[in-house]
Amino acid sequence: EKEKEDQQKFSLTQCLKTAVHNTTGSVCQEAASDKEIEFSKQTMIVTSEVIFQQCESFAKDLEIFARSAKKE
């Protein structure tokens, strides 16, 4: 049961990472065409990973905030 939950969490995380990566790529392409510049694939990959990590951090902070609000 625990292994199944872990696998499901991993799958959802991968789906979210893919969505962030695709959205980051789209935003970079749009910005590149507007500003007449180019972004390397590596730049887009690193940017999407940083964005994903920041979103994870925000989610953890919000969870802590919600838990503390319930105590009061």
Rosetta constraint file for C-alpha pairs under 8 A:
AtomPair CA 1 CA 5 HARMONIC 6.33 0.50
AtomPair CA 2 CA 6 HARMONIC 6.14 0.50
AtomPair CA 3 CA 7 HARMONIC 6.13 0.50
AtomPair CA 4 CA 8 HARMONIC 6.17 0.50
AtomPair CA 5 CA 9 HARMONIC 6.12 0.50
AtomPair CA 6 CA 10 HARMONIC 6.11 0.50
AtomPair CA 7 CA 11 HARMONIC 6.15 0.50
AtomPair CA 8 CA 12 HARMONIC 6.20 0.50
AtomPair CA 9 CA 13 HARMONIC 6.09 0.50
AtomPair CA 10 CA 14 HARMONIC 6.18 0.50
AtomPair CA 11 CA 15 HARMONIC 6.27 0.50
AtomPair CA 12 CA 16 HARMONIC 6.24 0.50
AtomPair CA 13 CA 17 HARMONIC 6.11 0.50
AtomPair CA 14 CA 18 HARMONIC 6.10 0.50
AtomPair CA 15 CA 19 HARMONIC 6.23 0.50
AtomPair CA 16 CA 20 HARMONIC 6.17 0.50
AtomPair CA 17 CA 21 HARMONIC 6.02 0.50
AtomPair CA 17 CA 49 HARMONIC 7.80 0.50
AtomPair CA 17 CA 52 HARMONIC 6.66 0.50
AtomPair CA 18 CA 22 HARMONIC 6.07 0.50
AtomPair CA 19 CA 23 HARMONIC 6.08 0.50
AtomPair CA 20 CA 24 HARMONIC 5.95 0.50
AtomPair CA 20 CA 48 HARMONIC 6.10 0.50
AtomPair CA 20 CA 51 HARMONIC 7.62 0.50
AtomPair CA 20 CA 52 HARMONIC 6.71 0.50
AtomPair CA 21 CA 25 HARMONIC 6.15 0.50
AtomPair CA 21 CA 44 HARMONIC 7.73 0.50
AtomPair CA 21 CA 45 HARMONIC 6.90 0.50
AtomPair CA 21 CA 48 HARMONIC 5.15 0.50
AtomPair CA 21 CA 49 HARMONIC 7.60 0.50
AtomPair CA 22 CA 26 HARMONIC 6.27 0.50
AtomPair CA 23 CA 27 HARMONIC 6.19 0.50
AtomPair CA 24 CA 28 HARMONIC 6.05 0.50
AtomPair CA 24 CA 44 HARMONIC 6.70 0.50
AtomPair CA 24 CA 47 HARMONIC 7.40 0.50
AtomPair CA 24 CA 48 HARMONIC 5.76 0.50
AtomPair CA 25 CA 29 HARMONIC 6.08 0.50
AtomPair CA 25 CA 44 HARMONIC 6.16 0.50
AtomPair CA 26 CA 30 HARMONIC 6.15 0.50
AtomPair CA 27 CA 31 HARMONIC 6.09 0.50
AtomPair CA 28 CA 32 HARMONIC 5.88 0.50
AtomPair CA 28 CA 39 HARMONIC 6.86 0.50
AtomPair CA 28 CA 44 HARMONIC 7.18 0.50
AtomPair CA 29 CA 33 HARMONIC 6.21 0.50
AtomPair CA 29 CA 38 HARMONIC 7.88 0.50
AtomPair CA 29 CA 39 HARMONIC 7.71 0.50
AtomPair CA 30 CA 34 HARMONIC 6.25 0.50
AtomPair CA 31 CA 35 HARMONIC 6.00 0.50
AtomPair CA 31 CA 37 HARMONIC 7.96 0.50
AtomPair CA 32 CA 36 HARMONIC 5.38 0.50
AtomPair CA 32 CA 37 HARMONIC 4.73 0.50
AtomPair CA 32 CA 38 HARMONIC 5.38 0.50
AtomPair CA 32 CA 39 HARMONIC 6.93 0.50
AtomPair CA 33 CA 37 HARMONIC 6.71 0.50
AtomPair CA 33 CA 38 HARMONIC 7.98 0.50
AtomPair CA 39 CA 43 HARMONIC 6.22 0.50
AtomPair CA 39 CA 44 HARMONIC 6.78 0.50
AtomPair CA 40 CA 44 HARMONIC 6.50 0.50
AtomPair CA 41 CA 45 HARMONIC 6.16 0.50
AtomPair CA 42 CA 46 HARMONIC 6.11 0.50
AtomPair CA 43 CA 47 HARMONIC 5.99 0.50
AtomPair CA 44 CA 48 HARMONIC 6.06 0.50
AtomPair CA 45 CA 49 HARMONIC 6.22 0.50
AtomPair CA 46 CA 50 HARMONIC 6.20 0.50
AtomPair CA 47 CA 51 HARMONIC 6.17 0.50
AtomPair CA 48 CA 52 HARMONIC 6.09 0.50
AtomPair CA 49 CA 53 HARMONIC 6.16 0.50
AtomPair CA 50 CA 54 HARMONIC 6.11 0.50
AtomPair CA 51 CA 55 HARMONIC 6.20 0.50
AtomPair CA 52 CA 56 HARMONIC 6.27 0.50
AtomPair CA 53 CA 57 HARMONIC 6.27 0.50
AtomPair CA 54 CA 58 HARMONIC 6.23 0.50
AtomPair CA 55 CA 59 HARMONIC 6.11 0.50
AtomPair CA 56 CA 60 HARMONIC 6.24 0.50
AtomPair CA 57 CA 61 HARMONIC 6.22 0.50
AtomPair CA 58 CA 62 HARMONIC 6.10 0.50
AtomPair CA 59 CA 63 HARMONIC 6.16 0.50
AtomPair CA 60 CA 64 HARMONIC 6.29 0.50
AtomPair CA 61 CA 65 HARMONIC 6.11 0.50
AtomPair CA 62 CA 66 HARMONIC 6.02 0.50
AtomPair CA 63 CA 67 HARMONIC 6.20 0.50
AtomPair CA 64 CA 68 HARMONIC 6.23 0.50
AtomPair CA 65 CA 69 HARMONIC 6.15 0.50
AtomPair CA 66 CA 70 HARMONIC 6.35 0.50
AtomPair CA 67 CA 71 HARMONIC 6.71 0.50
AtomPair CA 68 CA 72 HARMONIC 6.89 0.50
